[in-house]
Amino acid sequence: MTSPLSRSRSRRVPSQIAVRVAHAVLGGLVAMGWLLLPLARAGADAPAAASRNTRAGAPAAATATAQDATSTGDLVPPLVAAGAAGAVAAYGYGRRRRRATTRTTPGGDPGLTPLPELDRQTRRLLVETDDCVRVGAEELALAADRSAGDAVEPYVYDLRHAEAGLAAAFRLRQSLDEAEAAGAGPDPAGDEDDRRDVLEEIVARCQDAGQRLDAAAPGFDQIRALERNAAAALESAETRFREAAARTRAAEATIAGLHQRYAPAASLPVAGDAEQAKDRLLFTTSHLNQARQYADRGDGAKAAAHLRAAEGALAQAFDLVDGVDRLADELASAAAGLPAAIAAAEAARDAAMALPPDVRAGLVGPLGHAESLLSAVRHETAAGPHDPLDALRRVTEAAAAPAGAGGADVPEGRGNTLLPAHSALAGAACFIGTHRGAVGSEARTRLAEARRLLGPGPVPLSAVLRADGLAREARRLAERDVRAYGNPSGGRGGAGAGGAVLGGILLSDGEGGPMSYGGPRTRGRRGAFFT
């Protein structure tokens, strides 16, 4: 059986060593048989040839000479084949030996990274590269606001290149996780080889993305010129700070309204976002003040470091209040579109019920499940405050169930049927982005896969439901990571530094300074001036 993991890669790794050995041996035996066949034939003809030569006299010498030449010529192809078979067998043996020594079993190559360590390395690189891409997009947007488009275009290109490499790395990690969950095949040695190849490819893609951003960082600093233009950048940041503070107060009122209008579960994804936005703004205030003080003293490097920290916190404050407003809009849209979605799901159910009896017999279970979902939704909506997004999610599942079970094409998601999945995706992305200092690779991988499934173009309902489940799993895993991380200490970041460390704004528990556009080697370059 072919490993599911093998099918996810462009290059395949042979794993059936015993079969390869048998093929090599068989090839050698065939070649030897070909080699011996002319000799046996010559031996059988020898007595008759000797008798004829005795009677013929002088012509016998010429006949013998010709026969010897023919025999020698007949031996050339078998010798070539035997040599080729020997070379193939030697290559196969050497390759098997190399495979054996590069596995992470006792007696393997001690210089090779053990698989568990390689797995940990990929997880760390995925997190680092994802953080670099997120921060790069954030700072690039700030640079684009104050620079000509052609000036930032090369750095946009570098960021897009890094994003593409990261997306491919996340896809490989997702395929690896899926293969492990499904059981990757009967050959442990082959699975180990497959796993190593995929992990090494993830490492290569992440390193390439990081190196691309590292190489671009010095030029990007010249474009932003925070050290020279600290005063103008401070003025822009202070304007945005006042806007964020006003929106945070409005977000508190919005959350209170959601509590009154819907079931408690509906507003749960943003329950603490206004408080977190306040914490980020507290940090922003502290570092804008310090940036202003250093700018007034003419210390552009320190002013830039504190300004960059303030910009990172300010961006997360906007993300948090944007999330509150977005959820309020999504809940309102779901509530408005729910009756039409229920009617469409009922029509799909009725169409399935009208199928011929022999076809309908295979849909008894799915049709019963769909009716159960629709009945529960109708009951909840009639009872009072409910969660419209969750109701719409179940209606979408009910609409997809009969088609999917009957082998028919699952209809494409359109309009409000996509809303729950997009809402779950946006909510998970916001939570991971504003808690990235604590969130590991598993949640980020699920988020990336959900984003891929909901990409451009028509999306079947089966993919919509899959993406919705992955996005909600990403949120759950991220919340688990944050609970395990606990409350980070403030370090030298001052007021609100704990939240800044949790949000990944500051590196190394407040000791490494703010993150900037760049790869893993350059992202913390302003930390030396963060005092």
Secondary structure, DSSP 4 states (H G I P E B T S, - for coil): ---HHHHTSSS-----HHHHHHHHHHHHHHHHHHHHHHHHHHHHHHHHHHHHHHHH-THHHHHHHHHHHHHHHHHHHHHHHHHHHHHHHHHHHHHHHHHHHHSSSTTS-TTSPPHHHHHHHHHHHHHHHHHHHHHHHHHHHHHHHHS-HHHHHHHHHHHHHHHHHHHHHHHHHHHHHHHHHH---S-HHHHHHHHHHHHHHHHHHHHHHHHHHHHHHHHHHHHH-TTTSHHHHHHHHHHHHHHHHHHHHHHHHHHHHHHHHS-HHHHGGGTTHHHHHHHHHHHHHHHHHHHHHHHHHT-HHHHHHHHHHHHHHHHHHHHHHHHHHHHHHHHHHHHHHHHHHHHHHHHHHHHHHTS-HHHHGGGHHHHHHHHHHHHHHHHHHHHS---HHHHHHHHHHHHHHHHHHTTSPPPBP-GGGGHHHHHHHHHHHHHHHHTTTT--HHHHHHHHHHHHHT-SS--BHHHHHHHHHHHHHHHHHHHHHHHHH-----TTS-TTHHHHHHTTSBSTTTTS-B--SS-TTTTTGGGGG--
